[in-house]
Every structure is written in structure tokens, then in C-alpha cells.
Amino acid sequence: MKNGRTAMLLLAGAAALALQACASGARKPDLTLPAAYEAPPGTADVTGLTLDRWWVIFGDDELNGLEEQALRASPDVKTQIARLNEAAATRNSNILQTLPTGDLTGGANHQVTKDIGGGGSALFPTGGVTEDDHLDFKVSWELDFFGALADARRAAKADYAATRFNIESARASLVANVADSYFQARGLAIQLDDANETLRIENELLRSTTIKAERGLGPQSDADRIAGDAAQAKSQVENLKAQEHAARRLLLILVGRGPEPVENLALAADVPDPPPLPQAVPGELLARRPDVREADERMRSAALKTKLAKEQMFPNLTLQPALGIARQMVPGVGVAQGIAGLLFFPQEQTNKTDYWSLGVSLDQPVLDIPRLLQDAKAQSARTEQAVVAYEQAVQNAYGDAENALVELSSDEVRIKVLEDGEARARRAYDAERIRFAAGVDDITAVLSAEQTWRTDRTELTAERVQALRRAVQTYKALGGGWDYETTKTAARSP
């Protein structure tokens, strides 16, 4: 009686300790952000569906085709599809582990015994056939009194959602990389054309100054200086050819066309103006950014796992129902009444059994509680890390969007300034051509004016390319480039 009372006291003490351990919870994230969103106000109204496929805003059919190819055939997309299938199967497996389990087992045995020694006895036969057959179905069903199994299912779903948002983030990065590489390649094509024109101008200047030096109308040093400039221009042409080839190859790999020759990717040597600055609502970043959604789901999963680790100290009550059938056939002795009395003869005996049972088991950790407490503390630390990661993801989202909009707004101003400078340089070049045709100036002044104009034009082109690439990063920073309109109905908002 004393031992029974001691066991009950130990059980009660362990349960009380478990309840005390489960009283604490995860810290709520601190989402304090700057008081003012300092990004300039945009003029373009970008809806959610437009952000999902933001590249169509540029109105470039070639870009639209490359994006569709990337989303269909890119190695990155194929990898992410496989990851999503793996995550779904893992989630389903983890959920099924919390449901009742059971195995259907059976067996059959057939044994023949023969007497190979002395003579047998009719009363005690030593040979015959023995058969044993059985079929059993045993179930183990843990009752979820404290919600541990429900928490495990929610944690599995949160892990799957986090993986799904991670995959969507990879998709957003892919479409952004395709557009960025596309505009970069087109910019290199323009720079290559300009470099070829610069080389032509330098060669014309070199020819003119060489003729002057030979006729004594100018110093030889001018020709030598121009020859050095021409050599640099030729070197720049070769460098840009290599860069353009590499950019085209990278773009082909991104869209899943890696084995094709680069000549199959014909790019126009011009760039459009960047789209107008989009309007941004800071609060939407929490729902739009897939990396923020991923961090949110990982934080939820970690919090549930912390609760689950503490619930391991609760008692487990498990039902163990079972049912089965069995048949046994063994050699035996039959008895019959004969004329001379009782007759004994070999006769098989068969027994059949049907059964069912219902068992209950109670498991309360006692000596394992100190270890379980340490496991719970370790999981709490991991949850704190997940909370900090979520806070950082939110801050990064705001910072990325604000910086991208500020830089894109600056690019719009710079493009206008450079357009004015390029227009003035073009007018100066046209004026020099008129003066040369009238015989007022020589060819050197015309070529110099043309070189200045082309330098300004190159600067303007480079800035337009930079603005286009920053527009790409802006739409990515705003949470575009993934199936948000579809996914938002399948998962909770943060």
C-alpha cells in the first residue's frame, strides 16, 4: 500500500512539474518600424495581379516570352517543383503519424511428421499433419487530451507553408534575374554599337591628324595621342563583345535554353524608358513579400514545436484495440465403438478461435522530465531565433522597398538631366557638320563634336539600362513575381 501511495505521489508531482513547464510561451515579435515611410510617392497604380506578372508593364514581347520560357523550362523551376512535391509528401507523412496506427499481421504453418523409427501405437500416434493459421489486426490510438497531436499537425502544415513561400521567393528571384539579365544584355549591345562608332571616330581622327603631320600642318604628337585613343577604343570593342556573349549565354541558361548557340538570342540594340514609379503601400509588404511570409510561418512552426516539446511531459493515454482469428489442426486419436470393444484410430483435431480485446496504457514520464525540460529550453531558444528572423525580415522588406523606390526616383531625375545634355551635344554636332559643309571648320572639329555627342549618348543609355534594372529590383522588393493572388487564399496572412 505504501509503494502504491509513493507511485501516485511521484505521478502527481511529475504532472504538476509538466504543467508548470508549459505555462510559458513564445515572445511576440517587435515590429517597430520607422515613423515615416520616406520613399517618394509613385504615380503608377499597380494592382496585385499586375505585381504577380510585373514584367508585362515594360510592354516588351521579347521579355514576356523569355519569362514564360523561364517559368516553364528553367532548371531552377524544375528544382522548385521537386522541392514542393517533397514538402507536400513530408507534411502528409507527419500528419498521418498523429493518426491511429495499426498493422494487419498473419501467419500460416504446415508441418508433416512421420515415424521413421519403431512401430507406432494406435493409441498414441507419432505422425500426422499440423497446421497453424492466424490473422490479427492490432491498433494503437493515442488520445489527444492535451492537444499535442493537434499541435504536431499544425507545425507540419506551417513547415510546408514556409517551404512553399521559400519556393515562391525563388520564383520571384528567377523572374527578376531574367529581366535584369535581359536589360543588361541589351545595354551591352548598345554599348558595343557605341564602341564601334567611337572606334570609327578615333580612326577618322587618326587619319586626319596623320595627314596633317605628314604635310607639316600639325605635330606628330597629336597623331600619336589619337593612335593611343584608337587602341583603347579597339580594346573596349573586344571587351564588350566578350561581355555581350557571356550575358546572352547566362540568359539562355536562366530560361532553360542552355544548349542553344547565343546567336539564337537576338537582342535589339536599344532600351525603352523605364516605367513610371509605382505606388507603394508599406502595410502590404507583410502580405506580398514571400520572404516575410516564410519567416512568419517558420516562427509559427517554431512556437508550436516549443509547445509540443513541453507537452511531451504530459501523460500519454493510448487505446490498443485488437481483433483476430486463429485456426489450429493437430494429429489426435479418434474413438469408436466396435464389436470387440472400443476402437482407437488416428484423427485430426481442429480448433478455431475468434477474439477481440481492448487495452489501455498510460505513460507518464518521471525520470525523463529533467531531460525533456532541457529539450524544451533548447526549442524555446530556437523559437526566439525564429522570432528575431521574422523581425529582421520585416525590417529588410521595408528597407528594400524604400531604397529601391528612392533609387528609381533618382534615376528618373538623372535620365531627364542626361537627356537634356545629350540633346545639346547633338545640336552642337549638327552645327559643326553645317560649319564643315560651309568650309568654316575642318573634319577634326566635326569628329570631336560627334565623339562628345556619342559619349553623352552612351551615358544616357547606361542610365536608362540602370533605371530599368532598378525598376526590376523595385517590383521584386514590393513583393512581385509570384502567384500571390493564388497563394493568399491557401495560407493565412502574417
N, C-alpha and C positions, 0 to 999 in steps of 0.2 A: 504493500500500500504506500509505503514511504517512497519507493522508487517511482511509482506511478505519479505521486504528487510532485516529485522533483522534475520528472519529464514534462509535466504540464506547466510548471513554473518556467523551465527553460524555453518551452514553446511560446509561452506568453511574452517572455522577455524579448525573444527574437522578433516576434511580430511587432512589439512596441518599438524596437530599435529600427525596424524596417519602415514603419510609419513615420518615425521622426526623420529618417534619412530622405524620405520622399517629399518632405514639406517644402524644400527649396526648389526654385525654378530658374529658367534661363533669364539673363538680363535682356531688357528691351533695348533695341538699337537706338542710338542717339543720331537723329537725322537733322541736326542743326546745320544750316547752310548759310551762306552769305545773305545779308538782309536784302540786298538788291541784286537782281539779275542784270549784269552790266553789258549783256550782248545788245548790239544795235537792233532796233525794230526792223523786221523784214517787211517786204511788200507782197510776196507771193503766198497765197493761201494754199498750203499743202495738206491735203486730207490724208487720212490713214491709209486708204487704198493706194494713193499716189506714192506715199513713202514706201509701201511694200515693194513697188517696182519703180523706184525713183529715176532709174536711168532713162525712162521714156521721156522725162522732162527735157532732155537735151535735144530731142527730135532728130536723132541720128539713127537711121535704119541699120547702118553697119554695126553700130554699138549694140542696138537691140538684138541683132542676130547673134553677135558674139556672146551676149549674156544668156540668151536662150540655149546656145550650144554648151556653155559652161554649166548651166543648171541641169543639163541633160547628160552630158558625157564627160565632165571633168573628173579626174581621179579623186579629187577632194570630195565631190558629191557622192561618188560611189562608196568611198570610205565612210562618209557620214551616214549613208543609208544602212550600211552594215552595222555601224555603231548603234543606230536607232533600233534595229531589229534585235541586237544583243541586249540592249537596255530593256526592251519590252519583254523579252523572254526571262530576263533576270527578275524583273518586277513580278511577273506572273508566278515564277517559281517561289519567290519569297512570300507571296501572298498565300499560295497553296500550302506552304509549310505551316501556316497558322490554322489550317482547317483540320478536321478529323482525319486520321491516317489509319490505314488497315491493310493487311495482307491476306490474300487467299492462298492457303498452303494445302498441299495434299501429297499423298504418297501411296504407293502400291508395292506389295512384296509377294512374290510367288516362290515357294520353296518345296522341293520334292525330296523326300527322304526314303532311302531304300536300305534294307537289311542285307549286308554282304558278308555277315558272319554266320553264326549258328542259326538253327531253325527258330522261327518266330513263334509267338504264342497268340492264339486266337483271342485270348482274354486281354493281353497287353500287346497290341500291335506296335511294331517298331518302324513302320514305314507309312508313307502316305503324302498327301499334298497339304501344305499350309499356306494360306493366303491372308494378308492383312491389307485393307484399304481404308483410307481416311481422307476427309475433306474438311478443313477448318477455316473459318473466317473470323479473325480477331481484330477489333477496332480499339484505337486509343483516342480519346476525345478529351482534350484539356478544356475545362470550364473557365471562361474568361471573366471571373468575378471582379478583378481589379483593372481590367482594361488593357493588360499588357499585349494581348494578341491584336486588339484593335490598333494600338499604338504602333505595333510592328507593321501592320498593313499600311497605315498612314505614312510611316517612314519609307516603306518600299515605294509608294506612289510619289513621295517627294523626291526620292533619289532619281526615279525615272523622269520626273518633270525637270529636275536640274540638268540631267543629261540631254533632254530634248532641247532645252534652252541653250545649252552649250553647243549643240549641233546647229541650232538656228544662228547662233553667233558666228559659227564657222561659215555658214552660208552667206551671212551679211559681209564677212570679210572677203569671201571669194568674189562676190559681185563687185565689191569696191576695188579689189585688186585688178579685176578685169578692166574696169573702166579707167582706173589710174594708169595701167599699162597701155591701154589703147590711146589715151590722150598723150601720154609720154612718147609713144612711138610716132604719133602724128606730129608732135612737136619736133622730134628728131628729124623727120622727113623734111619739115620746113627749114630747120637749121642746116640740113645738108644742101638744100637748094640755095639758101643764102650763102653758105660757104663756097659753093661752086661759083656763084656770082661774084663773091669777094675775090676769089682766085682769078676770075676773068679780069676784074678791075685791076688787080695788082699786076697781072701780066701786061695789060694795056699801059699802065703807068710805067712799068719796067721798060717796055718797048719805046715809049715816048722819051723817057729820061736817058735811055741808052743812045738814041739817035741824037739828042741834044748834046750829050757828052762827046760823041764822035765828031760832031760838027763844031765843037768848041763853044756851044751856046749854053752850056751848063757844066757843073763839076761832076766828075766821075763818082764822087762820094754819094750824090743823090741816087745814082743808078744802083750803087752797092746797097744803100739803105733800102730801096724799093725791092731789090732782089731778096734781101733778108725777110721783108714782109711777105713776099710771094711764097717763100719757102714755108713760113709759118702757116700761111693760108692753105697751102697744099697739104701740110701735115694735119691741119684741122679737118680737111675734107676726108682724109683716110680714117681719122679717129671717129668721125661722125658716121661713116659707112659701117664701121665695126659696131658702134653703139646701136645703130638702127637695126642691123642684123640680129644682135642679141635681144633687143626689145621685141622684135617680131617673133623670134623663137620662144621667148618667155610667154608671150601672149598665146601662141599656138598651144603650148603645154598647158596653160591655165584653162583653156576652153576644151581640152581633150583632143587636140589635133596635133600632138607632138610629132608623129612620124612624117607629117607633110613637109614639103620644102617651103622655105619662107616666101618664095615667090607667089605662093597661093594666097598670101595675105597682102592684098593690095590696099595701101592706105593713102588717102588724099593728103597732099602737102598743104593743108590749111586747117585752121581751127575756128570754130564758131565763138561768139561771145558767150561768156558764162551765163547761166540762168539768173534771174533776179534773186536777191537774198530772201530765203524762206522765212515765214513767220514761225516762231518757236514758242511753245508753251512749256515752261520748265516742269510743271507738275506732270506732264505727260511722259517725261523721260522715265519715270519709275515703271510705267506700264509698257513703254515702247522698247526700251533698251533690253536686249536679250541677256546681256551680261548681268544687269541688275536683277532680272527675273531669276537667273540661275543662282546668283548669290542668295537671293531670298529663299529659294527652295532648299538650298543647302543648309541655310540657317534653320529652317523648319525641320528638316530631317535630323540635324544635329540635336535640336531641342527635344525631339521625340525620342531619339536614341538615349539621351540623358535620362529622360523619364523612364524609358524602358530598362535602362541599367539599374535604376533604383527599384523598379518593380520586380527585379529578379530576386529580391529579398523577401517577397511575399510568399505565402504558402501556395502551392500548386495542387489543385484538386483535379484528378483525372478519372474519367469513366472508362472502363475497359470491358465492354460487352463482347461476347463471343458466342458463336454457334457452330455446329458441325455434325457430321455423320461419320460413322465408322462401321466396318464390317470385318469379322474375323471368322475364318474357316480353318478348323484343325482336325487331324485324324482322331477318331474316337471308336467306341465299341457299342455296337447295337445288340439288343437283347430281344429274343423272340421265343415263344412257347412252342416246343416241338413234341413229337410223340415220345421221345426218350427223355424229355425234360426241357430245361432252358437251353437255348442255343445262343452262343455269342459269336458275333461276326463284326468285321471292320465296318465302320460307318462314319462319314464326315459330319462334323457338328458346326453349325453356323450361328454366330451371334451378331446381331445388328443393334447399333446404338445411335440414337439421335439425342443431341444435348444442346442446351443453351445456358449461358451464365452471364452474370452482371457483377463486375468487380469495381471497386472504388479504391483509389490510392491517394494518399495525402503526403506531400513532400514539402517540408519546411526547413530551409537552410538554417543551420545553427553555427557550426564551426566555420562555415564558409562566409559568414557575414562580414568579418573584417576584410577579406579579400574582395568581396563584392562592393564594399564601401570604397575601397581604393579604385576599383574599376569605374565606379560611378564618378569619383572625383576626376579621374583621367578624362572621362567622357564630358564632364562639365567644362574642363579646360578646352577640349576640342570645340565645344559649343561656343565658348567665349571667342575662340579664334574665328568661328563662322560668323558670329555677330560683328566682329571687327571687320571682317572681309566684306560683309554686306554694307556696313557704314562707308568703307572705302570705295566700294563700287558705286554707291550713290554720289559721293563727292566727285569721283572721277567722271561720272556721267555729266554732272553739271559743269565741271571744268572743261571737259572735252567739247561740249556743245557751245559753251560760252566762247572759248578760244577759237573754235572753228568759225563761228559767226563773226567774231571780231576780225579775224584774218581775212575772211572772204569779203567783208565790208571794206577793209583796207585795199584789197585787190581791185575792187570796183573803182575806188578813187584813183589808184595808180594807173589803171587802164585808161581812164579819161585823160590824165596828165600826159601819158605816153602817146596817146592818140593825137593830142594837140601838137606835141613835139614832132611826131612822125609826119603830120600834115605840113608843118612849117618846113621841115627838111625836104619834103617832096616839092614844095613850091620853090625852094632855093635851087634844087636840082633842075627843075623845069626852066627856071630863069637862066641858069648857066648854059643850058642847052640852046636857048634862044640867043644868048650873047655869043656862044661859039658859032652858031649858024650865021650870025651877022659879022663874024670876024673880029669881034672885040676881045674875046678870051681864047686861049688855046685849049687843047684837049685835056691838059693836066687839070685845069680848074674844073672842067666838066666831070672828069673821073673822080676827083676829090669830093665834089658835091654829091655824086652818086654814091660814093663809099659812105659818106656821112648819113645819107638817107637810108641806105641799107642797114647800117649799124643801128639806127633808131628803129627801123622796121623789125630787126632781129630782137631788140629789147622788148618791143611791143608784143611780138609773137610769143616770146618766152614768158612774159607776164600773163598773157591770155591762157597759155598752157598751164601756168601755175595756178591761175584762178579756177580753171576747170578741174584740176586735180584737188584743189581745196574745196571746191563745191562737192566733189565726190566724198571727201572726208567729212564734210558738213552733214550730208544726208546720212552717212553712216553714224556720225555722232548723235544725230537726232533719233536714232533707232530704226532706220530704214533698211530695206534689203532682205527682209524675211517675211514669212507668212503670218504676220501679226493678226490680221483680220480672221484667220482661221484658228490660230493657236489661242487667242484670247478667250474663245468660248470653251476651250478644253481645259483650261487651268485657271486657278484663282489669280487675281491681281495682287501685287505685293502690298 
